Amino acid sequence: MQKIKEYTTPFLIIVIIVAVFFLGMLYTKVSFLENGRSQPAGVAKEQQQAPVVNNDPVKVSIDDDPILGDKNAPVTIIEFSDYECPFCKRHFDETLPQLVKEYINTGKVKLVFRDLPLPFHNPMATTEAIAANCARAQGDDNTYYKYHDEIFKRTKSNGNGLTKDDLYKISDDLKLNTAKLKICIDDPKQAEEIQKDLTDANSVGANGTPAFFIGKSTSDGIIEAVLTSGAQPFSVFKTIIDELL
């Protein structure tokens, strides 16, 4: 019996060590899948909050995208966003109203909204982006932002926050031509504008939403700015803007 115990004890210790090792590997894998959403490298993601990225300034174009505020404002914010991203909605709910009150309505800042629908929020993220552009086509930038605001107010986010019928209802409520909007949404050419924004976002390092570039306005619409990523509090924007002003 003594010899059996001598052989059994080391064997049990080895079994326990191996079991602990594999349990650790399993926990690491599960944590990666939960926290990383199994995203392959380079795939855009939604960002809750992150520090200002400390990198060299990049040149970012406002393109021909809708402007909120005075077109001649001295500071420009270019926002790359996803209508179905919950952190973009948080920015809309909590930070944007303060930016509008203190800087946009006072003529100090203009906001340019550019689309960055994330793959795992499609098809609705892209459909919503197209719908807002179609609303703009029936009016102007103010029409766009009225539609933009209603999407963020009504969506529950995460890719299934709205349906096409909800988008038509927004159109009806804003007294737009809903029949015309439906045709526009289903037009394959509308996706080209979204793809242009996606390409530009990738070229300037905006691989998550929301992503902001804040810089001095220029006559050619190309600002030089550092990426500010995530659902940042108003204080972060205020610091950057005040320095530019």
NUDRENKOL-848024 format. One line per 10 residues: number of its first residue (from 1); for each residue x, y, z of N, C-alpha, C, O, CB. Coordinates in pm, whole numbers, plus 50000, padded with zeros to 5 digits. Glycine has a CB too. Layout:
% NUDRENKOL-848024
NUM = X,Y,Z,X,Y,Z,X,Y,Z,X,Y,Z,X,Y,Z ~ ...
***
This chain:
% NUDRENKOL-848024
1 = 50082,49880,50000,50000,50000,50000,50085,50125,50000,50053,50224,49935,49907,50001,50120 ~ 50196,50119,50075,50284,50236,50082,50339,50270,49945,50347,50388,49909,50399,50211,50180 ~ 50378,50165,49865,50434,50190,49731,50328,50250,49639,50358,50338,49558,50489,50059,49670 ~ 50202,50204,49652,50095,50259,49568,50077,50406,49595,50060,50486,49503,49962,50185,49593 ~ 50081,50443,49725,50068,50584,49761,50183,50666,49706,50164,50780,49664,50060,50600,49913 ~ 50302,50606,49706,50420,50679,49656,50405,50713,49508,50445,50820,49464,50548,50596,49679 ~ 50347,50620,49432,50328,50644,49287,50205,50730,49259,50204,50811,49166,50317,50511,49212 ~ 50100,50710,49340,49972,50778,49316,49980,50928,49342,49927,51007,49265,49863,50717,49402 ~ 50047,50967,49451,50052,51110,49489,50114,51197,49381,50053,51298,49345,50131,51126,49618 ~ 50232,51164,49327,50288,51248,49219,50198,51252,49096,50187,51354,49029,50427,51197,49179
11 = 50134,51138,49066,50046,51132,48950,49928,51228,48966,49892,51299,48872,49995,50989,48929 ~ 49868,51230,49087,49756,51321,49112,49799,51466,49101,49724,51550,49051,49696,51294,49249 ~ 49919,51496,49148,49970,51633,49139,49983,51676,48994,49948,51789,48958,50105,51646,49211 ~ 50035,51585,48911,50051,51617,48768,49916,51640,48703,49900,51733,48623,50125,51504,48695 ~ 49816,51555,48736,49681,51568,48680,49622,51702,48719,49560,51770,48636,49590,51454,48728 ~ 49641,51742,48845,49585,51871,48892,49650,51986,48818,49581,52079,48777,49605,51888,49044 ~ 49783,51982,48799,49855,52089,48730,49806,52102,48586,49782,52213,48538,50006,52063,48732 ~ 49790,51988,48517,49743,51989,48378,49601,52045,48369,49570,52123,48280,49749,51847,48319 ~ 49516,52005,48464,49378,52053,48465,49371,52203,48484,49295,52272,48417,49298,51983,48574 ~ 49452,52254,48577,49455,52398,48603,49502,52473,48479,49449,52579,48447,49545,52431,48723
21 = 49602,52418,48410,49655,52481,48289,49547,52495,48182,49530,52602,48124,49773,52400,48235 ~ 49475,52385,48158,49374,52389,48052,49254,52476,48091,49194,52540,48005,49327,52249,48020 ~ 49220,52478,48219,49113,52568,48263,49153,52713,48243,49069,52796,48206,49079,52543,48410 ~ 49278,52745,48266,49329,52881,48243,49322,52918,48097,49283,53029,48063,49472,52893,48293 ~ 49360,52825,48009,49352,52850,47866,49208,52873,47822,49181,52962,47741,49412,52732,47788 ~ 49114,52793,47877,48973,52808,47842,48921,52942,47887,48848,53007,47812,48891,52696,47905 ~ 48956,52986,48008,48911,53116,48059,48963,53230,47973,48890,53325,47944,48957,53137,48206 ~ 49090,53221,47931,49149,53324,47846,49076,53334,47712,49050,53444,47663,49297,53297,47822 ~ 49044,53219,47655,48975,53217,47526,48837,53278,47538,48797,53359,47454,48966,53075,47472 ~ 48762,53239,47643,48628,53292,47663,48632,53442,47684,48549,53515,47630,48560,53224,47781
31 = 48730,53488,47763,48743,53632,47788,48770,53707,47659,48716,53815,47637,48854,53659,47889 ~ 48854,53650,47574,48885,53714,47446,48760,53727,47360,48736,53831,47299,48992,53635,47370 ~ 48680,53618,47355,48561,53620,47272,48458,53719,47324,48391,53785,47246,48501,53482,47265 ~ 48446,53730,47457,48350,53822,47515,48393,53966,47497,48313,54051,47456,48331,53792,47662 ~ 48518,53994,47528,48566,54132,47523,48600,54180,47385,48583,54298,47353,48684,54148,47610 ~ 48648,54091,47302,48691,54130,47169,48587,54108,47063,48605,54148,46948,48812,54058,47133 ~ 48474,54041,47100,48369,54013,47004,48421,53935,46885,48363,53940,46776,48305,54142,46956 ~ 48530,53862,46904,48590,53780,46798,48623,53862,46675,48617,53810,46564,48496,53667,46761 ~ 48657,53989,46692,48688,54073,46577,48828,54044,46525,48924,54048,46602,48675,54221,46614 ~ 48843,54015,46397,48977,54000,46341,49049,54133,46340,48986,54239,46344,48970,53944,46200
41 = 49180,54128,46334,49260,54250,46336,49220,54341,46222,49201,54297,46109,49408,54218,46326 ~ 49207,54471,46253,49178,54569,46151,49030,54597,46129,48995,54689,46055,49237,54526,46025 ~ 48942,54515,46192,48799,54538,46175,48755,54650,46269,48792,54652,46386,48719,54408,46201 ~ 48676,54742,46217,48631,54855,46297,48547,54807,46414,48479,54705,46405,48551,54954,46212 ~ 48552,54882,46523,48480,54843,46643,48418,54966,46706,48455,55080,46675,48572,54771,46743 ~ 48322,54941,46796,48263,55051,46871,48349,55075,46995,48403,54980,47052,48114,55021,46909 ~ 48360,55199,47036,48449,55232,47145,48374,55310,47253,48317,55417,47227,48569,55313,47094 ~ 48374,55255,47376,48305,55321,47484,48375,55452,47522,48315,55559,47516,48296,55230,47605 ~ 48499,55440,47561,48575,55559,47595,48722,55524,47591,48764,55418,47639,48534,55614,47735 ~ 48800,55611,47533,48943,55587,47523,49013,55721,47528,48952,55823,47496,48979,55510,47393
51 = 49138,55722,47567,49210,55849,47572,49236,55904,47433,49229,55831,47334,49342,55832,47647 ~ 49265,56032,47427,49304,56091,47300,49426,56016,47248,49523,55994,47321,49334,56243,47315 ~ 49420,55977,47123,49531,55902,47065,49651,55996,47046,49639,56100,46981,49490,55838,46930 ~ 49762,55959,47101,49882,56042,47090,49962,56004,46966,50060,55930,46974,49970,56029,47217 ~ 49920,56055,46853,49994,56029,46731,50009,56159,46653,49962,56265,46697,49922,55921,46644 ~ 50074,56152,46542,50095,56272,46461,49962,56315,46399,49879,56231,46365,50201,56247,46351 ~ 49942,56445,46384,49820,56494,46319,49808,56441,46177,49908,56420,46108,49818,56648,46318 ~ 49684,56419,46135,49658,56374,45998,49565,56474,45931,49493,56548,45998,49597,56230,45996 ~ 49566,56475,45799,49478,56563,45725,49348,56489,45693,49350,56380,45635,49547,56614,45594 ~ 49237,56550,45732,49106,56487,45716,49014,56582,45640,49008,56701,45670,49044,56449,45855
61 = 48944,56528,45543,48854,56610,45461,48711,56606,45513,48664,56503,45562,48858,56562,45316 ~ 48643,56720,45502,48501,56722,45535,48420,56665,45419,48300,56641,45432,48454,56865,45568 ~ 48486,56644,45305,48423,56591,45184,48304,56681,45149,48313,56803,45158,48377,56441,45205 ~ 48194,56621,45109,48075,56701,45079,47964,56666,45178,47845,56672,45146,48027,56676,44933 ~ 48006,56629,45299,47911,56580,45399,47843,56695,45475,47893,56807,45475,47983,56488,45497 ~ 47730,56665,45539,47647,56769,45600,47715,56842,45716,47786,56781,45797,47519,56709,45649 ~ 47692,56971,45721,47753,57057,45823,47645,57107,45919,47539,57153,45876,47828,57176,45758 ~ 47673,57098,46047,47587,57155,46150,47657,57277,46207,47768,57266,46260,47553,57051,46262 ~ 47594,57393,46197,47654,57516,46247,47696,57609,46136,47666,57588,46018,47772,57483,46333 ~ 47767,57713,46176,47815,57815,46082,47926,57757,45995,48028,57711,46047,47864,57940,46157
71 = 47907,57760,45865,48008,57706,45774,48141,57781,45786,48245,57728,45746,47958,57713,45631 ~ 48139,57902,45839,48262,57981,45854,48318,57976,45996,48405,58056,46032,48235,58125,45816 ~ 48270,57883,46077,48320,57869,46215,48470,57841,46213,48518,57770,46124,48244,57756,46290 ~ 48546,57895,46310,48692,57879,46310,48742,57739,46342,48856,57705,46309,48750,57973,46406 ~ 48659,57657,46406,48700,57521,46442,48603,57421,46380,48482,57443,46375,48704,57503,46597 ~ 48660,57310,46332,48579,57204,46270,48594,57074,46346,48705,57034,46382,48620,57184,46122 ~ 48482,57008,46371,48483,56871,46424,48431,56780,46315,48319,56797,46267,48395,56859,46556 ~ 48512,56683,46277,48467,56579,46183,48441,56453,46265,48531,56400,46330,48574,56553,46068 ~ 48318,56407,46261,48278,56289,46337,48253,56173,46242,48172,56184,46150,48153,56317,46423 ~ 48321,56061,46265,48291,55936,46195,48207,55852,46291,48250,55820,46401,48423,55859,46150
81 = 48086,55817,46247,47993,55758,46342,47906,55650,46279,47899,55636,46157,47905,55865,46402 ~ 47841,55574,46366,47755,55463,46328,47622,55481,46402,47621,55486,46525,47821,55323,46360 ~ 47512,55491,46330,47383,55515,46392,47340,55402,46488,47257,55424,46576,47278,55533,46286 ~ 47398,55283,46470,47361,55171,46554,47462,55145,46667,47447,55049,46742,47346,55047,46470 ~ 47562,55228,46678,47663,55212,46784,47610,55274,46914,47578,55392,46915,47799,55279,46742 ~ 47601,55196,47023,47547,55251,47148,47631,55364,47206,47579,55450,47276,47535,55142,47250 ~ 47762,55364,47177,47848,55469,47231,47836,55597,47148,47859,55707,47198,47993,55422,47235 ~ 47800,55581,47021,47768,55698,46939,47639,55761,46988,47626,55884,46991,47756,55660,46788 ~ 47545,55679,47026,47419,55728,47082,47446,55798,47215,47385,55901,47245,47318,55611,47102 ~ 47537,55743,47294,47572,55808,47421,47630,55947,47395,47596,56043,47465,47673,55722,47500
91 = 47717,55957,47295,47772,56088,47260,47660,56183,47219,47658,56299,47260,47877,56075,47146 ~ 47566,56133,47139,47453,56216,47094,47370,56262,47213,47329,56378,47219,47365,56137,46995 ~ 47345,56173,47306,47259,56205,47420,47326,56296,47524,47263,56386,47578,47215,56077,47487 ~ 47454,56270,47550,47518,56334,47665,47613,56448,47630,47621,56547,47704,47592,56231,47742 ~ 47686,56436,47520,47791,56533,47490,47752,56633,47382,47779,56753,47395,47915,56461,47448 ~ 47688,56584,47277,47653,56673,47165,47568,56793,47209,47594,56904,47163,47579,56595,47059 ~ 47467,56775,47296,47388,56892,47336,47473,57004,47398,47444,57122,47377,47281,56850,47435 ~ 47576,56967,47474,47664,57067,47534,47750,57135,47428,47774,57255,47434,47753,57004,47641 ~ 47797,57055,47329,47875,57113,47220,47791,57210,47139,47838,57317,47100,47930,57002,47130 ~ 47666,57173,47114,47576,57260,47038,47553,57390,47113,47561,57498,47054,47442,57189,47010
101 = 47525,57380,47241,47493,57499,47320,47611,57595,47332,47597,57716,47312,47447,57458,47458 ~ 47730,57540,47365,47844,57626,47396,47925,57666,47274,47983,57775,47271,47933,57558,47494 ~ 47931,57581,47173,48022,57609,47062,47956,57619,46924,47990,57707,46845,48126,57504,47058 ~ 47862,57530,46895,47803,57529,46761,47704,57643,46743,47709,57715,46643,47734,57396,46733 ~ 47615,57660,46838,47516,57769,46827,47578,57907,46843,47516,58007,46806,47408,57751,46932 ~ 47698,57914,46897,47765,58043,46915,47859,58075,46798,47928,58178,46800,47844,58044,47046 ~ 47861,57989,46697,47940,58016,46578,48088,57985,46590,48166,58024,46503,47925,58157,46541 ~ 48129,57917,46697,48270,57888,46718,48314,57756,46652,48430,57740,46615,48300,57884,46866 ~ 48219,57664,46640,48252,57529,46589,48145,57485,46490,48027,57515,46506,48263,57426,46706 ~ 48190,57414,46387,48096,57346,46298,48124,57197,46305,48238,57154,46319,48108,57399,46151
111 = 48018,57118,46297,48028,56973,46303,47999,56914,46166,47902,56950,46100,47931,56915,46408 ~ 48085,56822,46124,48064,56749,45998,48046,56602,46032,48134,56541,46093,48185,56770,45897 ~ 47933,56545,45993,47902,56406,46025,47934,56318,45906,47881,56336,45797,47754,56390,46066 ~ 48024,56220,45929,48059,56126,45823,48027,55984,45871,48036,55955,45990,48210,56139,45783 ~ 47991,55897,45777,47940,55765,45813,48050,55660,45824,48138,55648,45739,47839,55721,45711 ~ 48041,55583,45934,48130,55468,45953,48049,55353,46011,48070,55313,46126,48251,55506,46047 ~ 47954,55298,45931,47874,55186,45980,47960,55062,46001,48035,55022,45911,47759,55155,45883 ~ 47950,55001,46118,48033,54886,46150,47970,54758,46094,47848,54745,46091,48052,54873,46303 ~ 48054,54664,46048,48002,54543,45983,47900,54466,46065,47801,54417,46011,48116,54453,45950 ~ 47924,54456,46198,47834,54376,46281,47705,54451,46317,47620,54397,46387,47905,54333,46408
121 = 47690,54576,46268,47565,54650,46287,47484,54659,46157,47378,54721,46153,47595,54791,46338 ~ 47535,54596,46054,47464,54597,45926,47361,54485,45920,47374,54386,45992,47563,54582,45810 ~ 47256,54499,45836,47245,54600,45729,47189,54735,45775,47198,54833,45701,47159,54547,45619 ~ 47129,54742,45895,47057,54864,45933,47147,54985,45951,47104,55096,45921,46981,54840,46059 ~ 47270,54967,45998,47358,55083,46017,47381,55155,45884,47375,55278,45877,47494,55039,46079 ~ 47406,55078,45781,47426,55138,45648,47294,55192,45592,47291,55299,45531,47486,55036,45551 ~ 47186,55118,45613,47055,55163,45563,47016,55296,45628,46963,55384,45560,46946,55057,45592 ~ 47041,55311,45757,47009,55435,45827,47095,55551,45775,47046,55663,45758,47030,55418,45978 ~ 47222,55522,45749,47310,55625,45695,47261,55671,45558,47260,55790,45528,47455,55572,45684 ~ 47220,55575,45476,47167,55609,45344,47037,55689,45358,47016,55787,45286,47142,55481,45261
131 = 46950,55648,45449,46823,55717,45468,46844,55864,45505,46773,55952,45455,46740,55647,45576 ~ 46941,55890,45593,46969,56028,45632,47018,56109,45512,46980,56225,45494,47075,56032,45745 ~ 47102,56047,45429,47148,56115,45308,47033,56141,45211,47029,56245,45144,47258,56032,45239 ~ 46940,56047,45204,46824,56064,45117,46734,56177,45168,46674,56250,45089,46744,55934,45107 ~ 46726,56191,45299,46649,56302,45357,46715,56434,45321,46647,56531,45286,46638,56287,45511 ~ 46846,56438,45328,46920,56560,45292,46893,56598,45146,46883,56716,45113,47072,56540,45315 ~ 46882,56498,45060,46859,56523,44918,46725,56592,44893,46707,56656,44789,46866,56393,44840 ~ 46633,56579,44987,46503,56644,44973,46502,56785,45031,46404,56858,45015,46396,56560,45040 ~ 46610,56822,45097,46614,56955,45158,46755,57010,45160,46810,57047,45057,46559,56950,45298 ~ 46812,57016,45280,46947,57071,45295,47012,57007,45417,46964,56905,45467,46943,57226,45308
141 = 47121,57066,45465,47190,57010,45581,47103,57011,45706,47112,56921,45789,47318,57087,45607 ~ 47019,57112,45720,46928,57115,45835,46830,56999,45831,46798,56940,45934,46851,57248,45840 ~ 46783,56966,45709,46695,56851,45693,46767,56724,45733,46711,56636,45799,46645,56840,45547 ~ 46894,56715,45693,46975,56598,45729,46982,56581,45880,46957,56473,45933,47117,56611,45671 ~ 47015,56688,45949,47035,56677,46094,46905,56654,46170,46906,56595,46278,47103,56801,46147 ~ 46794,56699,46116,46666,56665,46177,46641,56515,46169,46596,56453,46265,46550,56743,46109 ~ 46672,56458,46054,46656,56313,46036,46759,56238,46121,46725,56139,46187,46671,56273,45884 ~ 46882,56284,46119,46992,56230,46200,46952,56224,46347,46971,56123,46413,47121,56315,46182 ~ 46895,56334,46397,46856,56340,46538,46749,56237,46571,46755,56172,46676,46806,56480,46573 ~ 46652,56222,46482,46544,56127,46508,46592,55983,46508,46541,55900,46584,46434,56145,46406
151 = 46689,55952,46422,46744,55815,46424,46804,55787,46560,46774,55684,46621,46850,55797,46312 ~ 46889,55876,46608,46956,55853,46736,46857,55853,46853,46876,55780,46950,47064,55959,46759 ~ 46752,55934,46844,46653,55937,46952,46573,55808,46959,46537,55762,47067,46559,56056,46934 ~ 46545,55749,46842,46454,55635,46836,46522,55499,46838,46460,55401,46879,46371,55646,46714 ~ 46647,55491,46796,46713,55361,46787,46745,55304,46925,46772,55377,47020,46840,55371,46705 ~ 46741,55172,46933,46785,55102,47055,46927,55052,47039,46985,54995,47132,46690,54985,47087 ~ 46983,55073,46922,47124,55042,46890,47152,54893,46876,47063,54808,46885,47213,55099,46998 ~ 47283,54865,46852,47336,54729,46838,47287,54654,46716,47277,54532,46718,47303,54651,46960 ~ 47256,54728,46609,47229,54663,46482,47084,54635,46452,47048,54612,46336,47302,54538,46476 ~ 47000,54635,46554,46858,54608,46530,46770,54711,46599,46659,54681,46642,46821,54467,46579
161 = 46822,54834,46608,46750,54939,46679,46631,54994,46605,46536,55042,46667,46842,55049,46710 ~ 46634,54987,46471,46524,55038,46390,46498,54942,46273,46582,54859,46240,46554,55181,46338 ~ 46383,54957,46213,46350,54883,46091,46331,54985,45978,46331,55106,46001,46222,54794,46110 ~ 46314,54935,45857,46287,55025,45745,46155,55101,45768,46144,55219,45734,46281,54947,45613 ~ 46057,55033,45826,45930,55099,45854,45951,55215,45952,45884,55318,45941,45829,54999,45911 ~ 46042,55199,46046,46073,55308,46140,46133,55427,46065,46103,55542,46097,46170,55260,46251 ~ 46217,55398,45968,46278,55505,45888,46173,55579,45806,46180,55701,45789,46387,55448,45796 ~ 46076,55504,45755,45967,55568,45680,45882,55654,45774,45835,55761,45734,45878,55460,45610 ~ 45864,55607,45898,45785,55683,45996,45853,55815,46029,45787,55918,46043,45763,55600,46125 ~ 45986,55813,46040,46060,55938,46064,46036,56034,45949,46015,56154,45970,46212,55910,46080
171 = 46040,55982,45828,46015,56065,45709,45876,56127,45714,45859,56246,45687,46030,55981,45581 ~ 45777,56046,45749,45640,56098,45760,45632,56208,45865,45570,56312,45842,45542,55984,45794 ~ 45695,56183,45981,45688,56279,46091,45755,56411,46056,45715,56517,46105,45752,56219,46214 ~ 45858,56405,45971,45929,56526,45930,45868,56589,45805,45921,56687,45751,46076,56495,45906 ~ 45756,56533,45760,45684,56586,45644,45767,56579,45515,45759,56667,45430,45642,56729,45670 ~ 45847,56473,45503,45923,56451,45381,45839,56369,45283,45733,56318,45319,46058,56381,45410 ~ 45888,56355,45161,45823,56271,45062,45870,56128,45084,45976,56088,45037,45854,56320,44916 ~ 45789,56051,45156,45832,55916,45196,45843,55821,45077,45930,55735,45075,45735,55859,45297 ~ 45757,55836,44979,45764,55751,44859,45898,55774,44789,45962,55679,44743,45646,55781,44763 ~ 45937,55899,44781,46065,55933,44719,46182,55881,44803,46283,55836,44748,46077,56086,44700
181 = 46167,55887,44936,46272,55838,45025,46292,55688,45008,46405,55639,45007,46238,55870,45171 ~ 46182,55613,44994,46191,55468,44976,46271,55433,44851,46356,55344,44853,46050,55405,44969 ~ 46242,55502,44742,46313,55477,44616,46462,55508,44633,46547,55433,44585,46253,55562,44500 ~ 46490,55618,44701,46629,55659,44722,46705,55557,44807,46819,55523,44775,46633,55796,44790 ~ 46643,55508,44914,46708,55411,45002,46746,55284,44926,46851,55226,44950,46616,55376,45120 ~ 46660,55242,44835,46682,55117,44760,46771,55135,44638,46800,55038,44568,46550,55060,44717 ~ 46815,55258,44612,46903,55285,44498,47046,55240,44530,47107,55294,44622,46900,55436,44462 ~ 47100,55141,44457,47235,55090,44486,47343,55198,44483,47446,55184,44548,47271,54983,44387 ~ 47320,55305,44409,47420,55411,44398,47442,55484,44530,47547,55543,44553,47380,55510,44291 ~ 47341,55479,44617,47352,55549,44745,47461,55490,44834,47518,55560,44918,47218,55545,44818
191 = 47490,55363,44814,47592,55297,44895,47732,55351,44863,47824,55337,44944,47588,55147,44873 ~ 47749,55411,44746,47880,55462,44706,47927,55574,44799,48046,55583,44831,47875,55513,44561 ~ 47835,55659,44842,47870,55768,44933,47916,55713,45068,48009,55765,45129,47750,55863,44952 ~ 47849,55608,45114,47887,55546,45242,48025,55484,45229,48107,55494,45320,47783,55440,45285 ~ 48051,55418,45116,48180,55355,45095,48291,55459,45090,48402,55432,45136,48178,55274,44966 ~ 48263,55575,45035,48362,55683,45031,48402,55723,45174,48520,55743,45202,48307,55806,44954 ~ 48304,55735,45262,48333,55769,45401,48413,55658,45469,48506,55686,45545,48202,55794,45478 ~ 48377,55534,45441,48449,55421,45500,48595,55422,45456,48685,55400,45538,48383,55287,45460 ~ 48619,55447,45330,48755,55450,45276,48835,55562,45341,48950,55543,45381,48753,55468,45124 ~ 48774,55680,45351,48843,55794,45412,48871,55769,45560,48978,55805,45610,48760,55922,45396
201 = 48776,55707,45629,48796,55676,45771,48916,55584,45790,48998,55605,45879,48670,55612,45831 ~ 48924,55484,45706,49034,55389,45715,49168,55457,45687,49269,55424,45749,49013,55274,45618 ~ 49169,55551,45594,49294,55617,45554,49350,55707,45663,49470,55735,45666,49272,55698,45427 ~ 49262,55754,45754,49309,55845,45860,49314,55775,45997,49333,55841,46099,49217,55967,45868 ~ 49296,55644,45998,49311,55568,46122,49188,55561,46208,49197,55522,46325,49419,55626,46200 ~ 49073,55597,46155,48948,55587,46232,48893,55446,46212,48820,55421,46116,48844,55695,46187 ~ 48926,55356,46303,48882,55217,46289,48782,55178,46397,48759,55059,46421,49001,55123,46293 ~ 48723,55277,46462,48621,55252,46563,48528,55371,46573,48559,55479,46522,48685,55222,46699 ~ 48415,55351,46637,48317,55460,46650,48281,55484,46795,48279,55390,46875,48192,55429,46569 ~ 48251,55609,46830,48268,55727,46745,48414,55771,46739,48491,55746,46831,48182,55842,46797
211 = 48451,55836,46630,48587,55888,46612,48578,56034,46570,48499,56069,46482,48667,55804,46506 ~ 48659,56118,46633,48650,56261,46609,48786,56319,46571,48889,56280,46625,48596,56333,46732 ~ 48782,56412,46476,48899,56489,46438,48862,56636,46458,48767,56686,46396,48945,56459,46289 ~ 48937,56705,46543,48906,56843,46578,49024,56931,46539,49136,56910,46586,48874,56857,46730 ~ 49000,57028,46453,49109,57114,46407,49060,57249,46360,48939,57274,46355,49185,57046,46295 ~ 49153,57335,46327,49117,57467,46275,49058,57454,46135,49109,57378,46053,49240,57561,46274 ~ 48952,57528,46111,48887,57524,45980,48979,57580,45873,49061,57668,45899,48755,57602,45983 ~ 48964,57529,45752,49044,57576,45639,48953,57605,45521,48839,57558,45516,49150,57471,45600 ~ 49003,57682,45427,48923,57719,45310,48897,57601,45217,48797,57600,45145,48991,57830,45234 ~ 48987,57502,45218,48969,57387,45129,48897,57270,45195,48877,57166,45132,49103,57341,45079
221 = 48857,57287,45320,48781,57182,45387,48864,57064,45434,48808,56959,45467,48675,57134,45298 ~ 48994,57078,45436,49081,56971,45485,49150,57020,45611,49234,57110,45606,49187,56927,45376 ~ 49114,56961,45725,49171,57005,45852,49285,56913,45894,49293,56798,45851,49062,57010,45960 ~ 49371,56965,45978,49480,56886,46034,49446,56862,46180,49429,56957,46257,49620,56957,46016 ~ 49438,56736,46219,49391,56706,46354,49442,56571,46401,49485,56488,46322,49238,56710,46360 ~ 49435,56552,46532,49468,56424,46596,49338,56351,46628,49240,56414,46667,49554,56446,46727 ~ 49338,56222,46612,49220,56142,46639,49185,56143,46788,49271,56120,46873,49242,55998,46592 ~ 49059,56169,46817,49004,56157,46951,48897,56050,46944,48796,56069,46876,48947,56294,47005 ~ 48915,55940,47012,48827,55825,46993,48742,55796,47116,48781,55825,47229,48907,55703,46958 ~ 48625,55737,47092,48539,55694,47200,48437,55796,47244,48437,55910,47199,48621,55655,47314
231 = 48349,55752,47335,48244,55838,47387,48302,55927,47497,48276,55906,47616,48125,55754,47442 ~ 48379,56024,47456,48448,56113,47549,48352,56212,47616,48252,56251,47555,48560,56189,47477 ~ 48380,56252,47739,48299,56353,47805,48320,56491,47742,48418,56512,47670,48331,56359,47955 ~ 48230,56582,47769,48236,56716,47714,48368,56786,47747,48419,56863,47667,48120,56799,47764 ~ 48422,56759,47865,48545,56826,47910,48662,56801,47815,48747,56889,47797,48582,56779,48050 ~ 48667,56682,47754,48775,56651,47660,48763,56740,47537,48863,56795,47491,48771,56502,47619 ~ 48642,56753,47484,48620,56839,47367,48649,56985,47402,48711,57057,47324,48475,56824,47316 ~ 48605,57027,47518,48623,57166,47560,48771,57203,47566,48811,57311,47521,48558,57190,47695 ~ 48852,57114,47621,48995,57140,47631,49058,57160,47494,49134,57254,47473,49064,57026,47704 ~ 49026,57069,47401,49082,57075,47267,49035,57200,47192,49115,57272,47132,49045,56950,47187
241 = 48904,57224,47199,48847,57338,47125,48900,57471,47177,48935,57559,47099,48695,57335,47135 ~ 48905,57485,47310,48952,57611,47367,49097,57641,47330,49134,57757,47311,48938,57608,47519 ~ 49177,57537,47319,49315,57556,47278,49322,57606,47133,49404,57691,47099,49395,57425,47293 ~ 49236,57552,47050,49233,57593,46909,49179,57736,46892,49219,57807,46800,49147,57495,46828 ~ 49088,57775,46981,49030,57908,46973,49125,58015,47029,49091,58133,47030,48897,57911,47047
***
